[in-house]
Amino acid sequence: MKYTRLTKEQLEELHQEFINFLATQSITAEEWDTIKKSKPQVAEEELDVFSDLVWEGVLGKISYLENISAQHMHLFHLTEKEMKLISIKILNPDIDLKTTTGFNWFKKNWQSDFVEYLSASKAYTKDKNLDKFRLIEEGAVITKGELYQWFDGIIG
């Protein structure tokens, strides 16, 4: 398995897509029930293959990721050729960007001496989607990129 298996909740949301996936392999609902009972390892492998297919589709469409912690914001723009990063560091230890109060402080003080910016870019490895997946595993979430675009316009 290249990525991680989808959660039970994710699989339930993708129930129809999973049925279609099984149908492409000529596996009926009855056959699937039999496989789950008599060959649980094969059923697990099918879930893994399906999960990887879903991840490949999602990762191929991602353009922006954000990873926000108490004192850092890592904003990623995932272009065709490279990953671009705008990194924001808060130097005030009393501020937690994950709280409404902390983020409001940041919105008012983003130009202060208590905020540092860094921008960088990095080429993908051989596997662009795996690079994106690793960022998600490290806590990044998929976004529409509003924060990245705003900062790119200011510091870019």
C-alpha positions in Angstrom: 0.0 0.0 0.0 1.4 3.3 -1.1 -0.7 5.7 1.2 -3.0 4.9 4.1 -6.2 3.0 4.1 -9.3 5.2 4.1 -11.1 5.4 7.4 -14.4 3.5 7.9 -16.2 6.9 7.6 -14.4 7.7 4.4 -15.2 4.3 2.9 -18.8 4.7 3.9 -18.9 8.1 2.1 -17.4 6.5 -1.0 -19.7 3.4 -0.9 -21.0 3.8 -4.4 -17.5 4.4 -5.8 -16.3 1.3 -4.1 -19.2 -0.7 -5.6 -18.1 0.7 -9.0 -14.5 -0.3 -8.2 -15.6 -3.9 -7.5 -17.7 -3.9 -10.6 -14.7 -3.0 -12.8 -13.2 -6.3 -11.5 -16.4 -8.2 -12.1 -17.0 -8.7 -8.4 -20.7 -8.7 -7.5 -22.1 -7.8 -4.0 -22.6 -11.5 -3.3 -19.0 -12.3 -4.3 -17.8 -9.5 -2.2 -19.6 -10.8 0.9 -18.1 -14.3 0.2 -14.6 -12.8 -0.2 -15.0 -10.9 3.1 -16.0 -14.1 4.9 -13.7 -16.7 3.3 -10.7 -14.6 2.2 -10.4 -11.7 4.6 -6.8 -11.0 3.4 -8.1 -10.6 -0.2 -10.8 -8.2 1.0 -8.1 -6.2 2.9 -6.0 -6.0 -0.2 -9.0 -4.7 -2.3 -9.6 -2.0 0.3 -5.9 -1.0 0.1 -6.0 -0.8 -3.7 -9.2 1.2 -3.6 -7.7 3.5 -1.0 -4.6 4.1 -3.0 -6.7 4.9 -6.1 -8.8 7.4 -4.2 -5.7 9.0 -2.7 -4.0 9.2 -6.2 -7.1 11.0 -7.5 -7.3 13.5 -4.6 -3.5 14.2 -4.5 -3.4 14.8 -8.2 -5.9 17.7 -7.8 -4.4 19.4 -4.8 -3.0 22.9 -5.4 -2.7 24.3 -1.8 -2.0 22.9 1.6 -1.7 24.7 5.0 -0.1 23.5 8.2 -0.8 25.8 11.1 0.6 25.3 14.6 0.7 27.6 17.6 3.6 29.7 16.4 4.0 28.7 12.7 2.1 28.8 9.5 3.4 26.8 6.5 1.4 27.7 3.4 2.1 25.5 0.3 1.4 26.1 -3.3 1.8 22.8 -5.1 2.6 23.7 -8.8 3.2 21.4 -11.6 7.0 21.5 -11.2 7.6 22.4 -7.5 6.3 23.0 -4.1 6.4 26.6 -3.0 6.3 27.5 0.6 5.5 30.7 2.5 6.6 30.1 6.2 5.4 32.5 8.9 6.9 32.4 12.4 5.4 34.2 15.4 8.0 35.4 17.8 5.5 36.2 20.6 5.3 33.1 22.7 1.9 34.2 24.1 0.2 33.9 20.7 -1.4 30.7 19.5 -2.4 30.9 15.9 -4.8 27.9 16.4 -7.0 30.1 18.6 -9.4 32.8 17.4 -7.6 35.3 19.7 -4.2 34.3 18.4 -5.2 34.5 14.7 -6.9 37.9 15.3 -3.7 39.1 16.9 -1.8 38.0 13.8 -4.3 39.7 11.4 -3.6 43.0 13.2 0.2 42.5 13.7 1.3 40.7 10.6 3.7 43.5 9.8 5.2 43.8 13.2 8.7 42.7 14.4 7.1 39.8 16.1 6.4 38.1 12.7 9.1 36.6 10.5 8.5 35.4 6.9 10.4 33.0 4.7 9.6 31.8 1.2 11.2 28.9 -0.5 10.6 26.4 -3.2 11.6 22.8 -3.7 11.4 20.4 -6.6 9.4 17.3 -6.1 11.0 13.9 -5.7 10.3 11.2 -8.3 6.8 10.8 -6.8 5.0 14.2 -6.6 1.8 12.7 -5.1 3.8 11.0 -2.3 5.5 14.3 -1.5 2.0 15.9 -1.1 0.8 12.9 1.0 3.7 13.3 3.3 2.8 16.9 4.0 -0.7 15.8 4.8 0.6 13.1 7.1 2.6 15.8 8.9 -0.6 17.7 9.6 -1.2 19.8 6.5 -4.8 20.3 5.3 -6.1 20.9 1.8 -7.3 24.5 1.2 -8.3 26.7 -1.6 -5.2 28.8 -1.1 -6.6 32.1 0.0 -3.9 32.7 2.7 -1.1 31.6 0.4 -2.3 33.9 -2.4 -2.8 36.8 -0.1 0.8 36.6 1.3 2.2 35.8 -2.1 0.7 39.1 -3.3 2.3 41.0 -0.4 5.7 39.5 -0.1 6.0 38.0 -3.7 
